[in-house]
């Protein structure tokens, strides 16, 4: 694979494969594939039973990547995530036992249920693509893709993700309830005796491998063209979040880099080797919604992050 056209073909195949196992949620599926190909990490929000785990499992199998799932709980320790050195009494030496973070796709289920100390261990892995254990730095595999899930309406027994942790996620993807036709399709599948979680998921065959996914990430980073006027558009959008009266904490420079990476991935998925303003506008809610904090007065008046982002996006002039 050496061209954006090949990346487009790969993305099309991945999305077609996901359509077999996840009914509906078309935008969420495209966003998750874009996040993988952009080399970022995804935070998926949705109530239980909406297919978050199924999305992660399906994409990892189609991509041919190793997959580990870890349930985040209040008693989870950093060593449960990154691994530790264990004394081998027969040889009288320490042996490294890698944790689940040493996988190409890691599903961090209910990430906000673990305390900040464990969250910080994952933070290093997400940012540095490596972990430090007993003073030894160990590189993680490539690709390394974290898919974290959290329930947006449950607060008891949770630890809200700090701003620094949220900023490491390229996208926040919302998975809501399926529409009426899609929900009937889900019921029809199970009524016919086909379990999406078991039979359909188990029948998926890899369409790629880690090397091909990594190569696609390189192609997107190097060969999807961006004009200077669009770079200024991205900068203006990010800067507008810092001066808006409804926003207490605006987006930092990493947000602009994330918009650029996500827009390039979307352009490749849609069959182009250049980005257009619509690619950028399509990524704004995904990239900014978890990076800005509303002012207390705005929240008291019923303002929401989504409404604020929509207003800012409308106010910033689109380059022609």
BAFI-683474 format. One record per residue (C-alpha): residue in three letters; x, y, z. Coordinates in steps of 0.5 Angstrom, whole numbers, plus 500, padded with zeros to 3 digits. Layout:
{rec 'ALA' {X Y Z}}
...
//
This chain:
{rec 'UNK' {500 500 500}}
{rec 'UNK' {503 507 498}}
{rec 'UNK' {497 511 496}}
{rec 'UNK' {491 515 498}}
{rec 'UNK' {487 510 494}}
{rec 'UNK' {489 504 497}}
{rec 'UNK' {488 507 504}}
{rec 'UNK' {481 509 501}}
{rec 'UNK' {480 501 499}}
{rec 'UNK' {482 499 506}}
{rec 'UNK' {477 504 509}}
{rec 'UNK' {472 502 505}}
{rec 'UNK' {473 494 506}}
{rec 'UNK' {473 495 514}}
{rec 'UNK' {467 499 514}}
{rec 'UNK' {463 494 510}}
{rec 'UNK' {466 489 515}}
{rec 'UNK' {463 493 521}}
{rec 'UNK' {456 493 517}}
{rec 'UNK' {456 486 518}}
{rec 'UNK' {457 486 525}}
{rec 'UNK' {454 493 528}}
{rec 'UNK' {447 495 525}}
{rec 'UNK' {447 502 524}}
{rec 'UNK' {451 507 528}}
{rec 'UNK' {454 509 521}}
{rec 'UNK' {457 516 523}}
{rec 'UNK' {461 512 529}}
{rec 'UNK' {463 507 525}}
{rec 'UNK' {467 512 520}}
{rec 'UNK' {469 516 526}}
{rec 'UNK' {472 510 529}}
{rec 'UNK' {476 507 523}}
{rec 'UNK' {478 515 521}}
{rec 'UNK' {481 515 529}}
{rec 'UNK' {485 508 527}}
{rec 'UNK' {488 511 521}}
{rec 'UNK' {490 517 524}}
{rec 'UNK' {494 514 529}}
{rec 'UNK' {490 517 535}}
{rec 'UNK' {486 514 540}}
{rec 'UNK' {478 514 541}}
{rec 'UNK' {473 515 547}}
{rec 'UNK' {467 512 546}}
{rec 'UNK' {461 515 550}}
{rec 'UNK' {454 511 550}}
{rec 'UNK' {449 508 555}}
{rec 'UNK' {450 500 556}}
{rec 'UNK' {448 496 551}}
{rec 'UNK' {449 500 545}}
{rec 'UNK' {455 496 541}}
{rec 'UNK' {461 500 544}}
{rec 'UNK' {465 493 545}}
{rec 'UNK' {462 490 539}}
{rec 'UNK' {465 496 535}}
{rec 'UNK' {472 495 538}}
{rec 'UNK' {472 488 537}}
{rec 'UNK' {470 488 530}}
{rec 'UNK' {475 493 528}}
{rec 'UNK' {480 489 531}}
{rec 'UNK' {479 483 528}}
{rec 'UNK' {478 486 521}}
{rec 'UNK' {484 490 522}}
{rec 'UNK' {488 483 524}}
{rec 'UNK' {491 486 530}}
{rec 'UNK' {492 483 537}}
{rec 'UNK' {486 485 542}}
{rec 'UNK' {486 486 549}}
{rec 'UNK' {480 488 554}}
{rec 'UNK' {481 490 561}}
{rec 'UNK' {475 492 565}}
{rec 'UNK' {477 498 569}}
{rec 'UNK' {475 498 577}}
{rec 'UNK' {476 502 583}}
{rec 'UNK' {482 497 585}}
{rec 'UNK' {485 496 579}}
{rec 'UNK' {493 498 580}}
{rec 'UNK' {498 500 574}}
{rec 'UNK' {501 494 574}}
{rec 'UNK' {495 490 572}}
{rec 'UNK' {495 495 566}}
{rec 'UNK' {502 495 564}}
{rec 'UNK' {505 489 567}}
{rec 'UNK' {511 488 572}}
{rec 'UNK' {517 484 573}}
{rec 'UNK' {517 477 577}}
{rec 'UNK' {522 473 580}}
{rec 'UNK' {523 467 577}}
{rec 'UNK' {526 463 583}}
{rec 'UNK' {529 457 578}}
{rec 'UNK' {533 462 575}}
{rec 'UNK' {534 467 580}}
{rec 'UNK' {532 473 576}}
{rec 'UNK' {527 477 574}}
{rec 'UNK' {522 476 568}}
{rec 'UNK' {518 481 565}}
{rec 'UNK' {511 480 565}}
{rec 'UNK' {507 484 560}}
{rec 'UNK' {500 487 562}}
{rec 'UNK' {494 488 557}}
{rec 'UNK' {497 495 555}}
{rec 'UNK' {502 491 550}}
{rec 'UNK' {497 490 545}}
{rec 'UNK' {495 493 538}}
{rec 'UNK' {488 495 540}}
{rec 'UNK' {486 496 547}}
{rec 'UNK' {479 496 550}}
{rec 'UNK' {479 500 556}}
{rec 'UNK' {472 499 559}}
{rec 'UNK' {469 504 563}}
{rec 'UNK' {475 508 564}}
{rec 'UNK' {473 513 569}}
{rec 'UNK' {472 507 574}}
{rec 'UNK' {479 507 576}}
{rec 'UNK' {483 512 580}}
{rec 'UNK' {487 517 577}}
{rec 'UNK' {494 513 579}}
{rec 'UNK' {492 508 574}}
{rec 'UNK' {489 513 569}}
{rec 'UNK' {496 516 569}}
{rec 'UNK' {499 510 567}}
{rec 'UNK' {495 509 561}}
{rec 'UNK' {496 517 560}}
{rec 'UNK' {504 515 559}}
{rec 'UNK' {502 509 554}}
{rec 'UNK' {497 513 550}}
{rec 'UNK' {502 519 549}}
{rec 'UNK' {509 516 549}}
{rec 'UNK' {507 509 546}}
{rec 'UNK' {511 506 551}}
{rec 'UNK' {511 505 558}}
{rec 'UNK' {517 505 564}}
{rec 'UNK' {517 499 569}}
{rec 'UNK' {522 499 574}}
{rec 'UNK' {526 505 570}}
{rec 'UNK' {526 501 564}}
{rec 'UNK' {523 504 558}}
{rec 'UNK' {519 499 554}}
{rec 'UNK' {516 501 547}}
{rec 'UNK' {509 499 545}}
{rec 'UNK' {507 495 539}}
{rec 'UNK' {505 499 532}}
{rec 'UNK' {499 500 531}}
{rec 'UNK' {497 502 538}}
{rec 'UNK' {490 504 539}}
{rec 'UNK' {486 505 545}}
{rec 'UNK' {479 505 545}}
{rec 'UNK' {476 507 552}}
{rec 'UNK' {469 507 554}}
{rec 'UNK' {465 511 559}}
{rec 'UNK' {457 511 561}}
{rec 'UNK' {456 519 560}}
{rec 'UNK' {450 519 565}}
{rec 'UNK' {453 515 571}}
{rec 'UNK' {457 518 576}}
{rec 'UNK' {457 514 583}}
{rec 'UNK' {463 511 584}}
{rec 'UNK' {467 514 578}}
{rec 'UNK' {473 518 577}}
{rec 'UNK' {472 524 572}}
{rec 'UNK' {478 524 567}}
{rec 'UNK' {482 530 568}}
{rec 'UNK' {483 535 562}}
{rec 'UNK' {490 532 561}}
{rec 'UNK' {488 525 560}}
{rec 'UNK' {482 527 555}}
{rec 'UNK' {486 531 551}}
{rec 'UNK' {490 525 549}}
{rec 'UNK' {484 522 546}}
{rec 'UNK' {484 524 538}}
{rec 'UNK' {476 523 538}}
{rec 'UNK' {470 523 543}}
{rec 'UNK' {465 519 539}}
{rec 'UNK' {458 518 542}}
{rec 'UNK' {454 512 541}}
{rec 'UNK' {446 513 542}}
{rec 'UNK' {440 509 541}}
{rec 'UNK' {439 506 534}}
{rec 'UNK' {434 508 530}}
{rec 'UNK' {427 504 529}}
{rec 'UNK' {429 501 523}}
{rec 'UNK' {436 499 526}}
{rec 'UNK' {433 496 532}}
{rec 'UNK' {428 492 528}}
{rec 'UNK' {434 489 524}}
{rec 'UNK' {438 487 531}}
{rec 'UNK' {432 484 533}}
{rec 'UNK' {431 480 526}}
{rec 'UNK' {438 478 527}}
{rec 'UNK' {437 475 534}}
{rec 'UNK' {430 472 532}}
{rec 'UNK' {433 468 526}}
{rec 'UNK' {438 465 531}}
{rec 'UNK' {444 469 529}}
{rec 'UNK' {448 472 535}}
{rec 'UNK' {452 479 533}}
{rec 'UNK' {457 478 539}}
{rec 'UNK' {458 470 537}}
{rec 'UNK' {456 468 530}}
{rec 'UNK' {457 474 526}}
{rec 'UNK' {463 477 530}}
{rec 'UNK' {466 470 530}}
{rec 'UNK' {466 469 522}}
{rec 'UNK' {470 476 521}}
{rec 'UNK' {476 474 517}}
{rec 'UNK' {482 479 518}}
{rec 'UNK' {482 484 512}}
{rec 'UNK' {489 487 514}}
{rec 'UNK' {495 486 519}}
{rec 'UNK' {498 491 523}}
{rec 'UNK' {504 492 518}}
{rec 'UNK' {498 495 513}}
{rec 'UNK' {495 499 518}}
{rec 'UNK' {501 502 520}}
{rec 'UNK' {503 504 513}}
{rec 'UNK' {496 507 512}}
{rec 'UNK' {497 511 518}}
{rec 'UNK' {504 513 514}}
{rec 'UNK' {501 515 508}}
{rec 'UNK' {495 519 511}}
{rec 'UNK' {500 523 515}}
{rec 'UNK' {505 524 509}}
{rec 'UNK' {501 524 502}}
{rec 'UNK' {494 528 504}}
{rec 'UNK' {495 535 502}}
{rec 'UNK' {493 541 506}}
{rec 'UNK' {493 548 503}}
{rec 'UNK' {495 554 508}}
{rec 'UNK' {488 557 508}}
{rec 'UNK' {485 551 511}}
{rec 'UNK' {491 551 516}}
{rec 'UNK' {489 558 518}}
{rec 'UNK' {482 556 518}}
{rec 'UNK' {484 550 523}}
{rec 'UNK' {487 555 527}}
{rec 'UNK' {482 560 527}}
{rec 'UNK' {477 555 530}}
{rec 'UNK' {481 553 535}}
{rec 'UNK' {483 560 537}}
{rec 'UNK' {475 562 537}}
{rec 'UNK' {474 557 543}}
{rec 'UNK' {479 561 547}}
{rec 'UNK' {476 567 547}}
{rec 'UNK' {468 565 547}}
{rec 'UNK' {465 568 553}}
{rec 'UNK' {461 561 554}}
{rec 'UNK' {468 557 555}}
{rec 'UNK' {472 557 561}}
{rec 'UNK' {478 553 558}}
{rec 'UNK' {479 553 551}}
{rec 'UNK' {482 548 546}}
{rec 'UNK' {490 548 546}}
{rec 'UNK' {495 547 540}}
{rec 'UNK' {494 539 541}}
{rec 'UNK' {487 540 538}}
{rec 'UNK' {489 543 532}}
{rec 'UNK' {494 538 531}}
{rec 'UNK' {488 533 532}}
{rec 'UNK' {483 536 527}}
{rec 'UNK' {489 536 522}}
{rec 'UNK' {490 529 523}}
{rec 'UNK' {483 527 523}}
{rec 'UNK' {481 531 517}}
{rec 'UNK' {486 528 513}}
{rec 'UNK' {484 521 515}}
{rec 'UNK' {477 523 513}}
{rec 'UNK' {479 525 506}}
{rec 'UNK' {482 519 505}}
{rec 'UNK' {476 515 507}}
{rec 'UNK' {472 519 502}}
{rec 'UNK' {477 518 497}}
{rec 'UNK' {481 524 496}}
{rec 'UNK' {488 526 497}}
{rec 'UNK' {487 533 499}}
{rec 'UNK' {482 536 505}}
{rec 'UNK' {476 540 504}}
{rec 'UNK' {473 545 509}}
{rec 'UNK' {467 540 510}}
{rec 'UNK' {472 535 512}}
{rec 'UNK' {475 539 518}}
{rec 'UNK' {467 541 520}}
{rec 'UNK' {466 534 520}}
{rec 'UNK' {471 533 525}}
{rec 'UNK' {470 539 530}}
{rec 'UNK' {465 536 534}}
{rec 'UNK' {469 529 535}}
{rec 'UNK' {475 533 537}}
{rec 'UNK' {473 539 541}}
{rec 'UNK' {467 536 545}}
{rec 'UNK' {472 533 550}}
{rec 'UNK' {477 539 550}}
{rec 'UNK' {473 545 552}}
{rec 'UNK' {470 546 559}}
{rec 'UNK' {464 551 559}}
{rec 'UNK' {464 557 564}}
{rec 'UNK' {460 556 570}}
{rec 'UNK' {455 561 568}}
{rec 'UNK' {454 558 561}}
{rec 'UNK' {452 551 565}}
{rec 'UNK' {447 555 570}}
{rec 'UNK' {444 558 564}}
{rec 'UNK' {443 551 560}}
{rec 'UNK' {448 552 555}}
{rec 'UNK' {452 545 553}}
{rec 'UNK' {458 544 549}}
{rec 'UNK' {455 542 543}}
{rec 'UNK' {451 548 542}}
{rec 'UNK' {457 552 544}}
{rec 'UNK' {462 548 538}}
{rec 'UNK' {456 549 533}}
{rec 'UNK' {456 556 534}}
{rec 'UNK' {463 557 534}}
{rec 'UNK' {464 553 528}}
{rec 'UNK' {458 557 524}}
{rec 'UNK' {461 564 526}}
{rec 'UNK' {468 562 524}}
{rec 'UNK' {469 564 516}}
{rec 'UNK' {470 558 512}}
{rec 'UNK' {475 559 507}}
{rec 'UNK' {473 559 499}}
//
